[in-house]
């Protein structure tokens, strides 16, 4: 497909068929993702592609710890105050869209909690790609930017191959669990993970398209003679 169609067809997939994804296909996807640009060609990213029993252990550990009330154990820094103002409004808006699609009522605490736990289970996807950053560049925000570019490349590459995926910060909330079962070396920092697999066509939330801010509200065009 052409690039415009590819970008427009990408969705955050939160429901998957329990059908395995081959290593050969994942190699193709990672090869494409690694064509992402990086500052001075540093290529500071790493991809740990996890499936099978190790992924099940990650799901189990994340779920058990979060249900037990464990503190968040993420290696990448988060804002102390959480999202605020327009960023919080956008976060709430997509949650409302998803809950409406799934028929989850505001008062239905059980289904709301189950939805949150799906994130900690990496949405029960057959594959999770844990994206890490070389620790030598952990304090270099340019490297963070590069890592984000590679992650978006990973998502587009997966979409181009017919897979669904969602960038999922909940999946690394207990990063020590992820590190243990994915065998991630100590000289890498866990940044995020991407749940990935064949989309479930009957999972209605997969059809939700998040609303985007208008072009005029995010971009300035200077020097065009208008």
C-alpha positions as CSV (number, residue, x, y, z in Angstrom):
1,X,0.0,0.0,0.0
2,X,1.1,3.6,-0.5
3,X,2.4,5.5,2.5
4,X,-0.7,7.7,3.0
5,X,-2.9,4.6,3.0
6,X,-0.6,2.8,5.4
7,X,-0.5,5.7,7.9
8,X,-4.3,6.2,7.6
9,X,-5.1,2.5,8.2
10,X,-3.0,2.1,11.3
11,X,-5.1,1.5,14.4
12,X,-4.2,0.8,18.0
13,X,-5.2,-2.9,18.2
14,X,-6.3,-4.1,21.6
15,X,-7.9,-7.5,20.7
16,X,-6.0,-10.3,19.0
17,X,-6.6,-13.7,17.5
18,X,-4.7,-16.5,19.4
19,X,-2.7,-17.3,16.3
20,X,1.1,-17.4,16.4
21,X,3.3,-15.0,14.5
22,X,6.3,-16.5,12.8
23,X,9.9,-15.6,13.7
24,X,10.5,-15.1,10.0
25,X,7.8,-12.4,9.8
26,X,9.0,-10.7,12.9
27,X,12.6,-10.6,11.4
28,X,11.2,-8.8,8.3
29,X,9.3,-6.3,10.5
30,X,12.4,-5.5,12.7
31,X,14.5,-5.1,9.6
32,X,12.1,-2.5,8.3
33,X,11.9,-0.7,11.7
34,X,15.7,-0.4,11.8
35,X,15.6,1.8,8.8
36,X,14.4,4.6,11.1
37,X,16.6,7.7,11.1
38,X,18.8,8.4,14.2
39,X,21.1,11.3,15.2
40,X,24.6,10.8,13.7
41,X,23.5,7.2,12.8
42,X,23.8,6.2,16.4
43,X,21.0,3.6,16.2
44,X,20.6,3.5,20.0
45,X,17.6,1.1,20.0
46,X,17.2,-2.6,20.6
47,X,14.2,-4.9,20.0
48,X,13.4,-7.9,22.2
49,X,10.7,-10.0,20.5
50,X,9.0,-12.1,23.1
51,X,6.4,-14.8,22.6
52,X,5.3,-18.2,24.2
53,X,6.1,-19.1,27.8
54,X,8.4,-16.1,28.5
55,X,5.6,-13.7,27.5
56,X,3.1,-15.6,29.6
57,X,5.4,-15.2,32.6
58,X,5.6,-11.5,32.0
59,X,1.8,-11.3,31.8
60,X,1.5,-13.2,35.1
61,X,4.1,-11.2,36.9
62,X,2.7,-7.8,35.8
63,X,-0.8,-8.8,36.7
64,X,0.0,-10.2,40.1
65,X,2.1,-7.3,41.1
66,X,-0.3,-4.6,40.0
67,X,-3.3,-6.4,41.6
68,X,-1.3,-6.6,44.9
69,X,-0.8,-2.9,44.8
70,X,2.9,-2.8,44.0
71,X,4.4,0.5,43.1
72,X,5.0,1.3,39.5
73,X,8.4,-0.1,38.5
74,X,9.2,1.6,35.2
75,X,12.7,2.5,34.1
76,X,11.8,5.3,31.8
77,X,11.0,8.5,33.7
78,X,7.3,9.6,34.0
79,X,5.9,13.0,34.9
80,X,5.3,13.2,38.6
81,X,2.0,15.0,38.2
82,X,0.6,12.8,35.3
83,X,-1.1,14.3,32.3
84,X,-2.8,17.7,32.7
85,X,-4.8,20.2,30.8
86,X,-5.3,19.3,27.1
87,X,-3.1,16.2,27.4
88,X,-5.4,14.9,30.1
89,X,-8.5,15.8,28.1
90,X,-7.2,13.8,25.1
91,X,-6.4,10.8,27.4
92,X,-9.9,10.9,28.8
93,X,-11.5,11.3,25.3
94,X,-9.9,8.1,23.9
95,X,-10.9,6.2,27.0
96,X,-14.5,7.4,26.5
97,X,-14.4,6.3,22.9
98,X,-13.1,2.9,23.8
99,X,-15.6,2.3,26.7
100,X,-18.5,3.4,24.5
101,X,-17.4,1.0,21.8
102,X,-17.1,-1.9,24.3
103,X,-20.3,-1.0,26.1
104,X,-18.5,-0.5,29.4
105,X,-20.7,1.7,31.7
106,X,-19.1,4.3,34.0
107,X,-20.4,2.5,37.1
108,X,-19.2,-1.0,35.9
109,X,-16.1,-1.2,38.1
110,X,-15.5,-4.8,37.3
111,X,-15.3,-4.4,33.5
112,X,-13.3,-1.1,33.9
113,X,-10.7,-2.9,36.0
114,X,-10.6,-5.8,33.5
115,X,-9.9,-3.3,30.8
116,X,-7.0,-1.9,32.7
117,X,-5.6,-5.4,33.4
118,X,-5.8,-6.2,29.7
119,X,-3.0,-3.6,29.3
120,X,-0.9,-5.2,32.0
121,X,-1.4,-8.5,30.1
122,X,-0.2,-6.8,26.9
123,X,-3.7,-7.2,25.6
124,X,-3.2,-11.0,25.4
125,X,-1.3,-10.5,22.1
126,X,0.8,-13.4,20.9
127,X,3.9,-11.2,20.6
128,X,5.4,-8.3,22.6
129,X,8.3,-6.3,21.3
130,X,10.2,-4.7,24.2
131,X,12.0,-1.6,22.9
132,X,15.1,-0.7,24.8
133,X,17.7,2.0,24.7
134,X,21.5,1.6,25.1
135,X,22.1,2.6,28.7
136,X,25.2,4.7,27.7
137,X,22.7,7.1,26.1
138,X,20.0,6.9,28.9
139,X,20.3,10.7,29.7
140,X,20.5,11.8,26.1
141,X,17.0,13.0,25.1
142,X,18.0,12.9,21.4
143,X,18.4,9.2,21.7
144,X,14.9,9.0,23.3
145,X,13.6,10.8,20.2
146,X,15.5,8.3,17.9
147,X,14.0,5.4,19.9
148,X,10.5,6.8,19.4
149,X,11.1,7.1,15.6
150,X,12.2,3.4,15.5
151,X,9.1,2.4,17.5
152,X,6.8,4.2,15.1
153,X,8.7,2.4,12.3
154,X,8.1,-0.9,14.0
155,X,4.3,-0.1,14.2
156,X,4.1,0.9,10.5
157,X,6.1,-2.1,9.4
158,X,3.8,-4.4,11.3
159,X,0.7,-2.7,9.8
160,X,2.2,-3.1,6.3
161,X,2.4,-6.9,6.9
162,X,-1.2,-7.2,8.1
163,X,-0.5,-7.3,11.8
164,X,-2.2,-5.2,14.4
165,X,-0.3,-3.6,17.3
166,X,-0.5,-1.0,20.1
167,X,2.3,0.8,21.8
168,X,1.7,-0.2,25.4
169,X,3.4,1.5,28.4
170,X,1.2,-0.6,30.8
171,X,3.1,-3.7,29.6
172,X,6.3,-2.5,31.2
173,X,4.9,-1.0,34.4
174,X,6.8,-3.8,36.2
175,X,10.0,-3.5,34.2
176,X,11.9,-5.8,36.5
177,X,9.5,-8.6,35.6
178,X,10.0,-7.9,31.9
179,X,13.7,-7.7,32.2
180,X,13.9,-11.1,34.0
181,X,11.7,-13.1,31.6
182,X,12.8,-11.4,28.4
183,X,16.5,-11.7,29.4
184,X,17.2,-8.1,28.8
185,X,20.9,-7.1,29.6
186,X,21.7,-4.6,32.3
187,X,23.3,-2.2,29.8
188,X,19.9,-1.5,28.2
189,X,17.0,0.7,29.5
190,X,13.5,-0.6,29.0
191,X,11.6,2.2,27.2
192,X,8.2,0.7,26.1
193,X,6.7,-2.4,24.5
194,X,4.5,-3.0,21.5
195,X,1.8,-5.7,21.7
196,X,1.5,-7.3,18.3
197,X,-0.4,-10.0,16.5
198,X,-3.3,-10.8,14.0
199,X,-6.2,-8.5,14.8
200,X,-9.5,-10.1,16.1
201,X,-12.1,-8.8,13.6
202,X,-14.9,-9.2,16.2
203,X,-13.2,-7.1,18.8
204,X,-15.1,-3.8,18.4
205,X,-12.5,-1.6,20.1
206,X,-10.1,-2.3,17.2
207,X,-12.3,-0.1,15.0
208,X,-12.0,2.9,17.2
209,X,-10.1,5.8,15.5
210,X,-8.8,8.4,17.9
211,X,-9.6,12.0,17.1
212,X,-6.7,14.2,16.1
213,X,-6.0,17.8,16.8
214,X,-6.6,20.1,13.8
215,X,-3.5,20.9,11.7
216,X,-3.9,24.7,12.6
217,X,-3.6,23.9,16.3
218,X,-0.3,21.9,16.0
219,X,1.6,23.4,13.1
220,X,2.9,26.9,12.2
221,X,3.8,27.7,8.6
222,X,6.4,30.5,8.3
223,X,7.6,32.4,5.3
224,X,5.1,31.2,2.8
225,X,4.2,34.7,1.7
226,X,0.6,34.6,2.8
